[in-house]
Amino acid sequence: MGKEQFLTVPNRLGHHTSKWKESEQDPELLPAWIADMDFESLPAVGQAIRDYADQLVYGYTYPSEELYRAVQEWEKTEHGYVFEKEAIVFMEGVVPSISTAIQAFTKEGDSVLINTPVYSPFARSVRLNQRKLVTNSLVEEGGLFQIDFEQLEKDFVEHQVKLYILCNPHNPGGRVWEREVLEKIGRLCKKYGVLLVSDEIHQDLALFGNRHVCFNTVDPSFKDFTLVLSSATKTFNIAGTKNSYAIIENDALRKSFQAQQLRNNQHEISALGFIATEVAYQNGKAWLEDLKEVLEENIDYTVEVLREQTDIGVMKPQGTYLLWLDFSAYGLSEEELHARLHDQAKVILNKGTDFGVEGKQHARLNVAAPKTLVQEIVDRIVTNFPKKG
């Protein structure tokens, strides 16, 4: 296939595509926000879906043995994580799994901790389930987010935290947490009896020589208090097929999670999700390698241009295709900043404040698109946010 498959912008208009919805009303707008990619998905997935359509009967389905093996083999080969088939629990998405974990392992009023800024459904899921949200602010050092472990331990103790939702690789900062960082987290969780939910949906998109470390591979004892959540959907641009999986090696935790899943009637998964995940993991390695080269090129280009031609602070990600941009040098209010991006530059980025209060005067940029589209988006930002002086 080669990288040529990532050169053409697919037509996403008229397909009820969330990312391009506003552009259907205003064709000048270019979306670079929601975390899906403007690349065609793995061809083998498309063929498998067409084959499924040819069955002409679309009833209830169950996960195949081949799917279980595909997940196990992918995790073993790509991330060095070996576990039994019984540890896998399929769910329609990582976010529903987070809510299910909150419901299964905490009660109303209990404290749930997240590191902010972070993917907005984390906070939403905590609040909507009437739990107490504890935000532990990440610290920027040397162009990367770091965890303030002294404050994290204080938060555990002062708020009697019951559950900690970790994002690895981190969204929106693109931080790929090192084994040493994860080990510190695990020791604190073990010390204070905190359950950990590790959202690892971007695990396959570690870039620039960085390597994702699955939390459960750091220390065997961590498996007793950890749920690892992942999916093929971000990796292979198949989010609309709706499937993810939780890996829960502790029997008691898994049974509690599955009991809550059943109470929520979340145990039925789309047939397309089963099929797409299986085929992607079986056939997607070469496609993924090409994709990562394209993403690295897009990130390098964007970082270089924005740093040279604007006063925007750019956090270069170690993984994902998301860039965290700091517009504070321009002295704009939140309203002025996002009006300039949306109404003048005609680009749609995620508002930084959606990820927490630390996101003031920030925005998140998605560069998972053909280079021509990325260049146009970057040009518009540069034009509207020129370097001062």
Contacts in CASP RR format, 6 or more apart in sequence:
PFRMAT RR
TARGET T0000
AUTHOR 0000-0000-0000
METHOD contacts of the structure
MODEL  1
MGKEQFLTVPNRLGHHTSKWKESEQDPELLPAWIADMDFESLPAVGQAIR
DYADQLVYGYTYPSEELYRAVQEWEKTEHGYVFEKEAIVFMEGVVPSIST
AIQAFTKEGDSVLINTPVYSPFARSVRLNQRKLVTNSLVEEGGLFQIDFE
QLEKDFVEHQVKLYILCNPHNPGGRVWEREVLEKIGRLCKKYGVLLVSDE
IHQDLALFGNRHVCFNTVDPSFKDFTLVLSSATKTFNIAGTKNSYAIIEN
DALRKSFQAQQLRNNQHEISALGFIATEVAYQNGKAWLEDLKEVLEENID
YTVEVLREQTDIGVMKPQGTYLLWLDFSAYGLSEEELHARLHDQAKVILN
KGTDFGVEGKQHARLNVAAPKTLVQEIVDRIVTNFPKKG
1 43 0 8 1.000
1 286 0 8 1.000
1 287 0 8 1.000
1 290 0 8 1.000
2 286 0 8 1.000
2 290 0 8 1.000
3 290 0 8 1.000
3 293 0 8 1.000
3 294 0 8 1.000
5 39 0 8 1.000
5 40 0 8 1.000
5 287 0 8 1.000
5 290 0 8 1.000
6 39 0 8 1.000
6 290 0 8 1.000
6 291 0 8 1.000
6 294 0 8 1.000
6 370 0 8 1.000
7 370 0 8 1.000
7 371 0 8 1.000
7 372 0 8 1.000
8 40 0 8 1.000
8 370 0 8 1.000
9 38 0 8 1.000
9 369 0 8 1.000
9 370 0 8 1.000
9 372 0 8 1.000
9 373 0 8 1.000
10 38 0 8 1.000
10 39 0 8 1.000
10 40 0 8 1.000
12 19 0 8 1.000
12 20 0 8 1.000
12 38 0 8 1.000
13 20 0 8 1.000
13 23 0 8 1.000
13 24 0 8 1.000
14 20 0 8 1.000
14 24 0 8 1.000
18 34 0 8 1.000
19 31 0 8 1.000
19 33 0 8 1.000
19 34 0 8 1.000
19 36 0 8 1.000
19 38 0 8 1.000
20 31 0 8 1.000
22 29 0 8 1.000
22 31 0 8 1.000
22 348 0 8 1.000
23 29 0 8 1.000
23 30 0 8 1.000
23 31 0 8 1.000
26 346 0 8 1.000
28 346 0 8 1.000
29 342 0 8 1.000
29 346 0 8 1.000
29 347 0 8 1.000
29 348 0 8 1.000
30 346 0 8 1.000
30 347 0 8 1.000
30 348 0 8 1.000
30 373 0 8 1.000
30 376 0 8 1.000
30 377 0 8 1.000
30 380 0 8 1.000
31 347 0 8 1.000
31 348 0 8 1.000
32 347 0 8 1.000
32 348 0 8 1.000
32 349 0 8 1.000
32 365 0 8 1.000
32 366 0 8 1.000
32 367 0 8 1.000
32 369 0 8 1.000
32 377 0 8 1.000
33 348 0 8 1.000
33 349 0 8 1.000
33 350 0 8 1.000
33 364 0 8 1.000
33 366 0 8 1.000
34 350 0 8 1.000
34 366 0 8 1.000
35 171 0 8 1.000
35 234 0 8 1.000
35 320 0 8 1.000
35 321 0 8 1.000
35 322 0 8 1.000
35 366 0 8 1.000
35 368 0 8 1.000
36 237 0 8 1.000
36 239 0 8 1.000
36 368 0 8 1.000
37 237 0 8 1.000
37 321 0 8 1.000
37 368 0 8 1.000
37 369 0 8 1.000
38 368 0 8 1.000
38 369 0 8 1.000
38 370 0 8 1.000
38 373 0 8 1.000
39 237 0 8 1.000
39 291 0 8 1.000
39 294 0 8 1.000
39 368 0 8 1.000
39 369 0 8 1.000
39 370 0 8 1.000
40 237 0 8 1.000
41 236 0 8 1.000
41 237 0 8 1.000
41 238 0 8 1.000
42 236 0 8 1.000
42 238 0 8 1.000
42 279 0 8 1.000
42 280 0 8 1.000
42 283 0 8 1.000
42 284 0 8 1.000
42 287 0 8 1.000
44 279 0 8 1.000
44 280 0 8 1.000
44 282 0 8 1.000
44 283 0 8 1.000
44 284 0 8 1.000
45 236 0 8 1.000
45 238 0 8 1.000
45 275 0 8 1.000
45 276 0 8 1.000
45 279 0 8 1.000
45 280 0 8 1.000
48 275 0 8 1.000
48 276 0 8 1.000
48 278 0 8 1.000
48 279 0 8 1.000
49 241 0 8 1.000
49 272 0 8 1.000
49 275 0 8 1.000
49 276 0 8 1.000
52 58 0 8 1.000
52 271 0 8 1.000
52 272 0 8 1.000
52 275 0 8 1.000
58 271 0 8 1.000
59 271 0 8 1.000
60 268 0 8 1.000
61 269 0 8 1.000
61 271 0 8 1.000
61 274 0 8 1.000
63 90 0 8 1.000
63 269 0 8 1.000
63 274 0 8 1.000
64 274 0 8 1.000
64 278 0 8 1.000
66 278 0 8 1.000
66 282 0 8 1.000
67 274 0 8 1.000
67 277 0 8 1.000
67 278 0 8 1.000
68 85 0 8 1.000
68 88 0 8 1.000
69 85 0 8 1.000
70 277 0 8 1.000
70 278 0 8 1.000
70 281 0 8 1.000
70 282 0 8 1.000
71 88 0 8 1.000
71 245 0 8 1.000
71 277 0 8 1.000
71 281 0 8 1.000
72 82 0 8 1.000
72 83 0 8 1.000
72 85 0 8 1.000
72 88 0 8 1.000
73 281 0 8 1.000
74 232 0 8 1.000
74 281 0 8 1.000
75 81 0 8 1.000
75 82 0 8 1.000
75 83 0 8 1.000
75 214 0 8 1.000
75 230 0 8 1.000
75 247 0 8 1.000
76 82 0 8 1.000
78 203 0 8 1.000
78 204 0 8 1.000
79 203 0 8 1.000
79 212 0 8 1.000
79 213 0 8 1.000
79 214 0 8 1.000
79 217 0 8 1.000
80 214 0 8 1.000
80 217 0 8 1.000
81 214 0 8 1.000
81 216 0 8 1.000
81 217 0 8 1.000
81 228 0 8 1.000
81 247 0 8 1.000
83 216 0 8 1.000
83 247 0 8 1.000
83 249 0 8 1.000
84 249 0 8 1.000
86 254 0 8 1.000
87 247 0 8 1.000
87 248 0 8 1.000
87 249 0 8 1.000
87 254 0 8 1.000
88 245 0 8 1.000
88 246 0 8 1.000
88 247 0 8 1.000
89 245 0 8 1.000
89 246 0 8 1.000
89 247 0 8 1.000
89 248 0 8 1.000
89 254 0 8 1.000
89 257 0 8 1.000
89 258 0 8 1.000
89 261 0 8 1.000
90 243 0 8 1.000
90 244 0 8 1.000
90 245 0 8 1.000
90 269 0 8 1.000
90 274 0 8 1.000
91 97 0 8 1.000
91 100 0 8 1.000
91 243 0 8 1.000
91 244 0 8 1.000
91 245 0 8 1.000
91 246 0 8 1.000
91 261 0 8 1.000
91 266 0 8 1.000
91 269 0 8 1.000
92 242 0 8 1.000
92 243 0 8 1.000
92 244 0 8 1.000
92 266 0 8 1.000
92 269 0 8 1.000
92 270 0 8 1.000
93 231 0 8 1.000
93 233 0 8 1.000
93 242 0 8 1.000
93 243 0 8 1.000
93 244 0 8 1.000
94 199 0 8 1.000
94 201 0 8 1.000
94 229 0 8 1.000
94 230 0 8 1.000
94 231 0 8 1.000
94 244 0 8 1.000
95 121 0 8 1.000
95 125 0 8 1.000
96 264 0 8 1.000
96 266 0 8 1.000
97 197 0 8 1.000
97 227 0 8 1.000
97 229 0 8 1.000
97 244 0 8 1.000
97 246 0 8 1.000
98 121 0 8 1.000
98 122 0 8 1.000
98 125 0 8 1.000
98 165 0 8 1.000
98 197 0 8 1.000
98 199 0 8 1.000
98 229 0 8 1.000
99 125 0 8 1.000
99 128 0 8 1.000
99 129 0 8 1.000
100 257 0 8 1.000
100 260 0 8 1.000
100 261 0 8 1.000
100 264 0 8 1.000
100 266 0 8 1.000
101 163 0 8 1.000
101 195 0 8 1.000
101 197 0 8 1.000
101 227 0 8 1.000
101 246 0 8 1.000
101 257 0 8 1.000
101 260 0 8 1.000
102 112 0 8 1.000
102 125 0 8 1.000
102 126 0 8 1.000
102 129 0 8 1.000
102 131 0 8 1.000
102 163 0 8 1.000
103 129 0 8 1.000
103 260 0 8 1.000
103 264 0 8 1.000
104 256 0 8 1.000
104 257 0 8 1.000
104 259 0 8 1.000
104 260 0 8 1.000
105 162 0 8 1.000
105 163 0 8 1.000
105 195 0 8 1.000
105 253 0 8 1.000
105 256 0 8 1.000
105 257 0 8 1.000
106 112 0 8 1.000
106 129 0 8 1.000
106 131 0 8 1.000
106 162 0 8 1.000
106 163 0 8 1.000
108 129 0 8 1.000
108 130 0 8 1.000
108 131 0 8 1.000
109 130 0 8 1.000
109 131 0 8 1.000
109 132 0 8 1.000
110 131 0 8 1.000
110 132 0 8 1.000
110 160 0 8 1.000
110 162 0 8 1.000
110 163 0 8 1.000
111 131 0 8 1.000
111 132 0 8 1.000
111 133 0 8 1.000
111 134 0 8 1.000
111 159 0 8 1.000
111 160 0 8 1.000
111 161 0 8 1.000
111 162 0 8 1.000
111 163 0 8 1.000
112 126 0 8 1.000
112 131 0 8 1.000
112 132 0 8 1.000
112 133 0 8 1.000
112 134 0 8 1.000
112 161 0 8 1.000
112 162 0 8 1.000
112 163 0 8 1.000
112 164 0 8 1.000
112 165 0 8 1.000
113 134 0 8 1.000
113 135 0 8 1.000
113 136 0 8 1.000
113 152 0 8 1.000
113 155 0 8 1.000
113 156 0 8 1.000
113 159 0 8 1.000
113 161 0 8 1.000
113 163 0 8 1.000
113 164 0 8 1.000
113 165 0 8 1.000
113 194 0 8 1.000
114 122 0 8 1.000
114 123 0 8 1.000
114 126 0 8 1.000
114 133 0 8 1.000
114 134 0 8 1.000
114 135 0 8 1.000
114 136 0 8 1.000
114 164 0 8 1.000
114 165 0 8 1.000
114 167 0 8 1.000
115 135 0 8 1.000
115 136 0 8 1.000
115 137 0 8 1.000
115 138 0 8 1.000
115 147 0 8 1.000
115 166 0 8 1.000
115 167 0 8 1.000
115 170 0 8 1.000
116 123 0 8 1.000
116 135 0 8 1.000
116 136 0 8 1.000
116 137 0 8 1.000
116 138 0 8 1.000
116 355 0 8 1.000
116 356 0 8 1.000
116 357 0 8 1.000
116 358 0 8 1.000
117 138 0 8 1.000
117 172 0 8 1.000
117 173 0 8 1.000
117 324 0 8 1.000
117 352 0 8 1.000
117 355 0 8 1.000
117 356 0 8 1.000
117 358 0 8 1.000
117 359 0 8 1.000
117 362 0 8 1.000
118 167 0 8 1.000
118 170 0 8 1.000
118 171 0 8 1.000
118 172 0 8 1.000
118 355 0 8 1.000
118 356 0 8 1.000
119 167 0 8 1.000
119 171 0 8 1.000
119 172 0 8 1.000
119 199 0 8 1.000
119 355 0 8 1.000
120 354 0 8 1.000
120 355 0 8 1.000
120 356 0 8 1.000
122 165 0 8 1.000
122 167 0 8 1.000
122 199 0 8 1.000
123 133 0 8 1.000
123 135 0 8 1.000
123 356 0 8 1.000
126 132 0 8 1.000
126 133 0 8 1.000
126 165 0 8 1.000
127 133 0 8 1.000
131 163 0 8 1.000
132 159 0 8 1.000
134 155 0 8 1.000
134 159 0 8 1.000
134 161 0 8 1.000
135 356 0 8 1.000
135 357 0 8 1.000
136 147 0 8 1.000
136 148 0 8 1.000
136 151 0 8 1.000
136 152 0 8 1.000
136 155 0 8 1.000
137 148 0 8 1.000
137 151 0 8 1.000
137 358 0 8 1.000
138 145 0 8 1.000
138 146 0 8 1.000
138 147 0 8 1.000
138 148 0 8 1.000
138 170 0 8 1.000
138 358 0 8 1.000
139 145 0 8 1.000
139 146 0 8 1.000
139 147 0 8 1.000
139 148 0 8 1.000
140 146 0 8 1.000
140 315 0 8 1.000
143 315 0 8 1.000
143 316 0 8 1.000
144 175 0 8 1.000
144 315 0 8 1.000
144 318 0 8 1.000
145 170 0 8 1.000
145 173 0 8 1.000
145 174 0 8 1.000
145 175 0 8 1.000
145 315 0 8 1.000
147 181 0 8 1.000
147 184 0 8 1.000
147 185 0 8 1.000
149 184 0 8 1.000
149 188 0 8 1.000
152 185 0 8 1.000
152 188 0 8 1.000
153 188 0 8 1.000
153 192 0 8 1.000
155 161 0 8 1.000
156 188 0 8 1.000
156 192 0 8 1.000
156 194 0 8 1.000
157 192 0 8 1.000
161 192 0 8 1.000
161 194 0 8 1.000
162 194 0 8 1.000
162 195 0 8 1.000
163 194 0 8 1.000
163 195 0 8 1.000
163 196 0 8 1.000
163 197 0 8 1.000
164 185 0 8 1.000
164 189 0 8 1.000
164 194 0 8 1.000
164 195 0 8 1.000
164 196 0 8 1.000
164 197 0 8 1.000
165 197 0 8 1.000
165 199 0 8 1.000
166 177 0 8 1.000
166 185 0 8 1.000
166 196 0 8 1.000
166 197 0 8 1.000
166 198 0 8 1.000
166 199 0 8 1.000
166 215 0 8 1.000
167 199 0 8 1.000
168 175 0 8 1.000
168 176 0 8 1.000
168 177 0 8 1.000
168 182 0 8 1.000
168 198 0 8 1.000
168 199 0 8 1.000
168 200 0 8 1.000
168 203 0 8 1.000
168 212 0 8 1.000
168 213 0 8 1.000
168 215 0 8 1.000
169 175 0 8 1.000
169 176 0 8 1.000
169 177 0 8 1.000
169 200 0 8 1.000
169 202 0 8 1.000
169 203 0 8 1.000
169 205 0 8 1.000
169 206 0 8 1.000
169 212 0 8 1.000
169 317 0 8 1.000
169 318 0 8 1.000
169 319 0 8 1.000
169 320 0 8 1.000
170 176 0 8 1.000
170 177 0 8 1.000
170 320 0 8 1.000
171 202 0 8 1.000
171 320 0 8 1.000
171 322 0 8 1.000
172 322 0 8 1.000
172 324 0 8 1.000
172 350 0 8 1.000
172 352 0 8 1.000
172 355 0 8 1.000
172 364 0 8 1.000
173 315 0 8 1.000
173 317 0 8 1.000
173 320 0 8 1.000
173 322 0 8 1.000
173 324 0 8 1.000
174 202 0 8 1.000
174 315 0 8 1.000
174 317 0 8 1.000
174 318 0 8 1.000
174 319 0 8 1.000
174 320 0 8 1.000
174 322 0 8 1.000
174 324 0 8 1.000
175 317 0 8 1.000
175 318 0 8 1.000
175 319 0 8 1.000
176 206 0 8 1.000
176 210 0 8 1.000
176 211 0 8 1.000
176 212 0 8 1.000
176 318 0 8 1.000
176 319 0 8 1.000
177 213 0 8 1.000
178 213 0 8 1.000
179 213 0 8 1.000
179 218 0 8 1.000
182 213 0 8 1.000
182 215 0 8 1.000
182 218 0 8 1.000
183 218 0 8 1.000
183 219 0 8 1.000
185 196 0 8 1.000
185 215 0 8 1.000
186 196 0 8 1.000
186 215 0 8 1.000
186 218 0 8 1.000
186 219 0 8 1.000
186 222 0 8 1.000
188 194 0 8 1.000
189 195 0 8 1.000
189 196 0 8 1.000
189 222 0 8 1.000
189 225 0 8 1.000
189 226 0 8 1.000
190 221 0 8 1.000
190 222 0 8 1.000
190 225 0 8 1.000
193 225 0 8 1.000
194 225 0 8 1.000
195 225 0 8 1.000
195 226 0 8 1.000
195 227 0 8 1.000
195 253 0 8 1.000
196 215 0 8 1.000
196 222 0 8 1.000
196 225 0 8 1.000
196 226 0 8 1.000
196 227 0 8 1.000
197 226 0 8 1.000
197 227 0 8 1.000
197 229 0 8 1.000
198 214 0 8 1.000
198 215 0 8 1.000
198 216 0 8 1.000
198 226 0 8 1.000
198 227 0 8 1.000
198 228 0 8 1.000
198 229 0 8 1.000
199 229 0 8 1.000
200 212 0 8 1.000
200 214 0 8 1.000
200 215 0 8 1.000
200 228 0 8 1.000
200 229 0 8 1.000
200 230 0 8 1.000
201 229 0 8 1.000
201 230 0 8 1.000
201 231 0 8 1.000
201 233 0 8 1.000
201 234 0 8 1.000
201 244 0 8 1.000
202 234 0 8 1.000
202 319 0 8 1.000
202 320 0 8 1.000
203 212 0 8 1.000
203 214 0 8 1.000
203 230 0 8 1.000
203 235 0 8 1.000
204 212 0 8 1.000
204 234 0 8 1.000
204 235 0 8 1.000
204 288 0 8 1.000
205 234 0 8 1.000
205 235 0 8 1.000
205 292 0 8 1.000
205 295 0 8 1.000
205 319 0 8 1.000
205 320 0 8 1.000
205 321 0 8 1.000
206 212 0 8 1.000
206 318 0 8 1.000
206 319 0 8 1.000
207 292 0 8 1.000
207 295 0 8 1.000
207 296 0 8 1.000
207 299 0 8 1.000
207 317 0 8 1.000
207 318 0 8 1.000
207 319 0 8 1.000
207 320 0 8 1.000
208 296 0 8 1.000
208 318 0 8 1.000
208 319 0 8 1.000
210 318 0 8 1.000
210 319 0 8 1.000
214 228 0 8 1.000
215 222 0 8 1.000
215 226 0 8 1.000
215 228 0 8 1.000
216 222 0 8 1.000
216 223 0 8 1.000
216 226 0 8 1.000
216 228 0 8 1.000
216 247 0 8 1.000
216 249 0 8 1.000
223 249 0 8 1.000
223 250 0 8 1.000
224 250 0 8 1.000
224 253 0 8 1.000
225 250 0 8 1.000
225 253 0 8 1.000
226 250 0 8 1.000
227 246 0 8 1.000
227 247 0 8 1.000
227 248 0 8 1.000
227 253 0 8 1.000
227 257 0 8 1.000
228 246 0 8 1.000
228 247 0 8 1.000
228 248 0 8 1.000
229 244 0 8 1.000
229 245 0 8 1.000
229 246 0 8 1.000
229 247 0 8 1.000
230 244 0 8 1.000
230 245 0 8 1.000
230 247 0 8 1.000
231 243 0 8 1.000
231 244 0 8 1.000
231 245 0 8 1.000
231 277 0 8 1.000
232 238 0 8 1.000
232 243 0 8 1.000
232 276 0 8 1.000
232 277 0 8 1.000
232 280 0 8 1.000
232 281 0 8 1.000
233 239 0 8 1.000
233 240 0 8 1.000
233 241 0 8 1.000
233 242 0 8 1.000
233 243 0 8 1.000
233 244 0 8 1.000
233 277 0 8 1.000
235 280 0 8 1.000
235 288 0 8 1.000
236 276 0 8 1.000
236 280 0 8 1.000
236 284 0 8 1.000
236 287 0 8 1.000
236 288 0 8 1.000
237 368 0 8 1.000
238 273 0 8 1.000
238 276 0 8 1.000
238 277 0 8 1.000
238 280 0 8 1.000
240 272 0 8 1.000
241 270 0 8 1.000
241 272 0 8 1.000
241 273 0 8 1.000
241 275 0 8 1.000
241 276 0 8 1.000
241 277 0 8 1.000
242 269 0 8 1.000
242 270 0 8 1.000
242 272 0 8 1.000
242 273 0 8 1.000
243 269 0 8 1.000
243 270 0 8 1.000
243 272 0 8 1.000
243 273 0 8 1.000
243 274 0 8 1.000
243 276 0 8 1.000
243 277 0 8 1.000
245 277 0 8 1.000
246 257 0 8 1.000
248 254 0 8 1.000
248 257 0 8 1.000
258 267 0 8 1.000
261 267 0 8 1.000
294 371 0 8 1.000
295 321 0 8 1.000
295 367 0 8 1.000
295 368 0 8 1.000
297 371 0 8 1.000
298 321 0 8 1.000
298 367 0 8 1.000
298 368 0 8 1.000
298 369 0 8 1.000
298 371 0 8 1.000
298 374 0 8 1.000
299 316 0 8 1.000
299 317 0 8 1.000
299 321 0 8 1.000
299 323 0 8 1.000
299 367 0 8 1.000
301 371 0 8 1.000
301 374 0 8 1.000
301 375 0 8 1.000
301 378 0 8 1.000
302 314 0 8 1.000
302 323 0 8 1.000
302 365 0 8 1.000
302 367 0 8 1.000
302 374 0 8 1.000
302 378 0 8 1.000
303 314 0 8 1.000
303 316 0 8 1.000
303 323 0 8 1.000
305 378 0 8 1.000
305 382 0 8 1.000
306 312 0 8 1.000
306 313 0 8 1.000
306 314 0 8 1.000
306 325 0 8 1.000
306 378 0 8 1.000
306 381 0 8 1.000
306 382 0 8 1.000
307 313 0 8 1.000
307 314 0 8 1.000
309 382 0 8 1.000
309 386 0 8 1.000
309 387 0 8 1.000
310 381 0 8 1.000
310 382 0 8 1.000
310 385 0 8 1.000
310 386 0 8 1.000
310 387 0 8 1.000
311 329 0 8 1.000
311 330 0 8 1.000
311 385 0 8 1.000
311 387 0 8 1.000
311 388 0 8 1.000
312 325 0 8 1.000
312 326 0 8 1.000
312 327 0 8 1.000
312 329 0 8 1.000
312 381 0 8 1.000
312 385 0 8 1.000
313 325 0 8 1.000
313 326 0 8 1.000
313 327 0 8 1.000
313 329 0 8 1.000
314 323 0 8 1.000
314 324 0 8 1.000
314 325 0 8 1.000
314 326 0 8 1.000
315 323 0 8 1.000
315 324 0 8 1.000
315 325 0 8 1.000
315 326 0 8 1.000
316 323 0 8 1.000
317 323 0 8 1.000
317 324 0 8 1.000
321 366 0 8 1.000
321 367 0 8 1.000
321 368 0 8 1.000
322 364 0 8 1.000
322 365 0 8 1.000
322 366 0 8 1.000
322 367 0 8 1.000
323 364 0 8 1.000
323 365 0 8 1.000
323 367 0 8 1.000
324 362 0 8 1.000
324 364 0 8 1.000
325 349 0 8 1.000
325 362 0 8 1.000
325 363 0 8 1.000
325 364 0 8 1.000
325 365 0 8 1.000
326 361 0 8 1.000
326 362 0 8 1.000
327 337 0 8 1.000
327 361 0 8 1.000
327 362 0 8 1.000
327 363 0 8 1.000
327 385 0 8 1.000
328 360 0 8 1.000
328 361 0 8 1.000
328 362 0 8 1.000
329 388 0 8 1.000
330 337 0 8 1.000
330 361 0 8 1.000
330 385 0 8 1.000
331 361 0 8 1.000
332 340 0 8 1.000
332 361 0 8 1.000
334 351 0 8 1.000
334 353 0 8 1.000
334 360 0 8 1.000
334 361 0 8 1.000
337 361 0 8 1.000
337 363 0 8 1.000
338 351 0 8 1.000
338 363 0 8 1.000
340 384 0 8 1.000
340 385 0 8 1.000
341 347 0 8 1.000
341 348 0 8 1.000
341 349 0 8 1.000
341 363 0 8 1.000
341 381 0 8 1.000
341 384 0 8 1.000
342 348 0 8 1.000
344 384 0 8 1.000
345 380 0 8 1.000
345 381 0 8 1.000
345 383 0 8 1.000
345 384 0 8 1.000
345 385 0 8 1.000
346 380 0 8 1.000
347 377 0 8 1.000
347 380 0 8 1.000
347 381 0 8 1.000
349 363 0 8 1.000
349 364 0 8 1.000
349 365 0 8 1.000
349 366 0 8 1.000
350 363 0 8 1.000
350 364 0 8 1.000
350 366 0 8 1.000
351 363 0 8 1.000
352 359 0 8 1.000
352 360 0 8 1.000
352 362 0 8 1.000
352 363 0 8 1.000
352 364 0 8 1.000
353 359 0 8 1.000
353 360 0 8 1.000
353 362 0 8 1.000
355 362 0 8 1.000
355 364 0 8 1.000
365 377 0 8 1.000
367 374 0 8 1.000
367 377 0 8 1.000
369 377 0 8 1.000
END
